[in-house]
Amino acid sequence: MTALKQYSSHFRYKFMVCGCLLLAGAFGWNLAQHFSRDLLFFFVISLGLVAWSFYGMVSRVEMTADRLVLMTPWRANRSVEFRQLISVSENGRFNPVLTLLYHPRQADGLLELDDVHSLILPAVNEQAALLEILEARLPR
């Protein structure tokens, strides 16, 4: 399974990691000066945003001749064959991402047509081109 194309995560994830780290540092410093439940709440929220942004930043999408693979660290790679696809759409306003709807495969390799799963890809560079390719690969 050799990659035809790899799509790295969008630059906005790096920007969000840096911005949220600055926010977490500011909340942490204020929290060290005087403890407040409000500051603790926003400190935890900013750390959660750092973790979410970092996870998106290190993820990447790889396309082969017959499938799309989402590669994320600390998690198994998730792949969807083009023959499994039902639909592809772009969702979101601030951080538009691609959402794939597909039929899962059974143990014997056949598709489970009564079940539908979804896979949300992180925002990637050249996302419009990836969307066009996936829409062209949808089974008719």
C-alpha positions, 0 to 999 in steps of 0.5 A: 500500500504505497501512498499516492499523496499525503496531506499534512494538517493545516497551518491553523492548528499550529496557530491554535496550539501557540495561541492556546498555550499563551492563554494557558500560561496567562491563566496559569500565572494568574492562578498561581497568584491567587486561586479562583475557580473561574481561573481554574475552569478557563485554565483547564479549558485552554489546556483542553484546546491545546491538546485538541489542536496538537492532536489535529496538528500531528494528524495527516491524511494519506491517499492510496490507489484504493483507499484513504487513511487517517494517520494519528499518533497514539491511535490505530490508523483508520482507513476507508476504501473508496468502494465503501464511501457513501458521501463526502462533505465539508463541514464547519465555518472556522475550521472546515473539515471533511466528513466521510460517511461509509459502509463498514466492512464485515470480517469476510470483506463484504460491506455491511450495507445496513450500517453507516459509520463516519470519519471526520478528517482534520483540516488539511492543506489542499483540502479543496483538491482532496474534496474533489478527488473524493467526490470523483471517487464516490461509487455511483 
